[in-house]
Amino acid sequence: MNDPVLRLDGLAKGYLQGTPGAVEVLRGVDLALTAGETVALVAPSGAGKSTLLHIAGLLDTPDVGRVEIAGQDMAGRSDRARTAVRRRDVGFIYQFHHLLPEFSAAENVILPQLANGAGRRAAAARAADLLARVGLSARADHRPAELSGGEQQRVAFCRAMANGPKLLLADEPTGNLDPETSDRVFEVLMALVAETGLAALIATHNMELASRMDRVVRLEAGLVRPA
């Protein structure tokens, strides 16, 4: 079996709410994903899936437990080191695309590569290739406001894949789309994942989409269990 791309061991996280003690969100989460594996994360609203994804993606830290990405233990790493791993090895997709409105589709995919040290020519070629894979070559020079919701989300997928991450984290990536567009965009996402062989943890309320992934896990009462 391949070594996990993502390993979460015993993650616990709580938040103070202005009253004595903390509200426990995660209470000992264990989860591992291997290269090429797609895992659906389903959870009731407010169960902590966004918290889990933020910790897995090094945007937040657990109170207790360990996060390992591509064999690297993140415990005790400096903010700078965590940022470097996140930029290089982790791609994020959110329910709302968060594209930069003043830049074109291509530029939105180029910029993360420049921030990661790529040359402009190589970054532009990579952006053109990714946009072609999702059927947006003809829209590369359009700004987000000129694109449909489904097109915007496909650009967001390309941006997440721009630096060739080993791990993809997605928080309701089709939740803001109508069912037909959601299905079409999901197929594009799965094709990108299959082509690159990365590990993907995708939070969704859509059980039909979840069933098309390799595995489904449920976050409930602060723990992750097979669905």
N, C-alpha and C positions, 0 to 999 in steps of 0.2 A: 504494500500500500504506500502511496506517495506521502511524504511528510506534509502536514497541514500548512496551508498558506496562512490561515487564521486559526489561532487557538486561544480560546477564552477559558480561564480556569478560576472558578470560584468567585466570579465578579459579584460584588455587592456595592450598592450605591443608595444613599439616602439624602433627602433635602430637608432643611429646616423650614418650617412654615410659620414661624413666629410664636410657636407654642413649645413647651418642653419636649425634647426628643426630636427625632427625625422621622419623616415619612419614608419608609423603605420602598424603593422602587425595584431594585434588583437584590435578590437574597441568596446568591450563590449560583450564578449562571455558568454552566460548562457547555462549550460548543466548539466544534472544529470543522473546518472546511478544507477540502483538498483542491488542487488545481483541476480545472475543468468541471467542477461541481457547481450546480445551481441549487440554492436552498431558499425556500420560501419561508418567511417569518410572518406568522399570523398572530394577532393579539387583539383583545378587546381595546376599545379606546381608553387611553389613560394608563395602559398596562406598563408602559415604559419602553416601547420599541424604539422610539427616537433616542432615548437615553442610551440604550444598548448599542445602537448604530453609531452614536457619537463617541462612545468609549472605544468601540471596535476600530473606528477610524481615527483615533487619537485626537479628537476634538474635545474630549473630556477625559477625566481620569477616574478610576474606581476608588472607592474608599478602601476596599479590600479586593485582592485577586490579581491575576496576571493576564496581560495581553501580549501575545506573540504574533508577529507578522513576518512571514517569509523566514521563519527560523530565528528571528531577532526578538529577544525579550525586551519589552519597552519599559520595564520597571527601572526607575531611577534615571532615565534618559533626560537630558536637558530639553528645554522647549525648542531650541534650535535643531537638535538631533531628531526630535519627534516630528518637527515640521519637514525636515528633509525626507524622512521615511514616508510621511503622509503624501508629500508632493510626488515622490518617485513611485511608490508602490500601491497607493490607494486612489481609486476613482469614486466620486460621489455623484449620485443623481437624486434630485429631490422631486417632490410632487409639483412644485412650481419651478420653472426652468432656471430662473435667476440669471438669464443671459444679460450681458452688458448692452444696454439699449443703443448706445452711440456707436457700436462696432458692428460690422457685418457678421454673418454666420461664420465665414472663414476666419475672420479676425478673432472671434470668440473661441475658436479652436486653436488658433496660433498662439494666443497670449499665454496660456498655461505652459506651453512648451518653452517659450522665451524665458519665463520665470524659472524654469527648470534647467536653463543653460543651453538650450538648443539654438542653433543658428537659424536665422530667419528663413533662408532658402529651404533648409530641411524641414522646418516647422510648417512652411506653406505647403510643401509637398505632402507631408503627413496629413494636414488638414484636408487637402484636396482628395486624398485617397479615402479618408474616413467619410467625408461627405458623399463621395461617389458610392460607397458601400451602402449608405442609407437612402440613396436616391435623391440627393439634394445638390448635385453638381450645378444644376441650372439656377439654384437659389443661393449659391455661395456668397454673392456680393450683396444680398439683401440683408437689411437690418431686421432685428426681431419683430418690430411692429409691422413689417411687411410679410411676415410668415404666419401661417395658421398655427393653432395650438399644437397639433401633431408634428408639424415641421419644427417648431421651436423645441419641442421635447427631443426630437431626433438630433438636433444640433447639440442639445445638452448631453445626450449620450456620447456624441463624438468628442465633446469637450472632456467628459469624464475619462474617455479612452485615450486622450491625446498623448499622454506620457507613457503609454504601455504599462498600465498598472498590473500588479499581480492579483489584486483584490478589488472587487467592485461592490460598493454598498449603495443600495437604492431604497429610498423611503417613499413608498406609494408613488412610484414613477409614472403610473398611468391614471392616478386617482383623480386628476383634474380634467380628464378627457371623456368624451362620449364613448359608449360601448364599442362602436365600430372602429373609431380611431384608436381607442385603447388596445383593441385586439391587434390592429395592424402595427402599432408602435411596439407592442410587446414582442411580436414576431421579429421585428428589426433588432430589438435588444437581444433576444435569444440567439439570433444569427451572429451578432457581434461577439457574444460570449463564446459561442461554439468555435468561431474562427480563431479566437485569440487564446483559448484554453485557460482563461483566468478563473478564479473562484468568485462566485457571486452570491451575496446575501441580500435578498430582495423582500422588503416588508410590503405586504399587500393585504387588503381586505377582500380581494377578489379570489374566491376559492377555486373558480374555474381556471384562472391563470396560475394559481398556486399548484394545482394538480398537474400542470404541464412541466413543472420543474423536477429535478432529480429527487428532492426530499422536501418534506414540509415539517417545520417545527412550530410549536406554539409557546408563546411567552404568556404565562399566567401566574399570578400570585408571586411574582418575582423570580420565577424559575422557567427554564426552557426544557420542554419535553417533546417527544415525537407527537405529531398531531394525529 
